[in-house]
Amino acid sequence: AVVSTQSTGNEFTEVWQDSLPDGMTADLKHLRGVALVNRNSQPNIISYLNALDLPVDPGRRFAYLFSRQEKWSHDDIIPYLEDLIGPGLTVTSLLLKHCRSTTDPKTKQKVYNSKIRS
């Protein structure tokens, strides 16, 4: 079962930082594969999304990921694909099979969206 909870980036980061021992810093990169940061909202929205809770079938996994977020940056989607990699299966091959890539006009970065039209 996939669990979904969310909070604003500012609220979450403040609570997280307050719970850490002195000298440690809350950094969103530490949430890689455990939380999804929606940078298109102001303030950012952080949602729980653990890679271990996702379907093991690549097609079902991509369908779920694209139901959560229409477009994904390379850095954001990779943590949710890494456990699927194995003999004859690479991140690149998964992306080519299940995604279309475009360039985001605002950021000029490559983004991935579903090949399946909804």
Secondary structure by P-SEA (a helix, b strand, c coil): cbbbbbbcaaaaaaaaaaaccccccccccccccccccccccccbbbbbbbcccccccaaaaaaaaaaaccccccccccccccccccccccaaaaaaacbbbbbcccccbbbbbbcccc
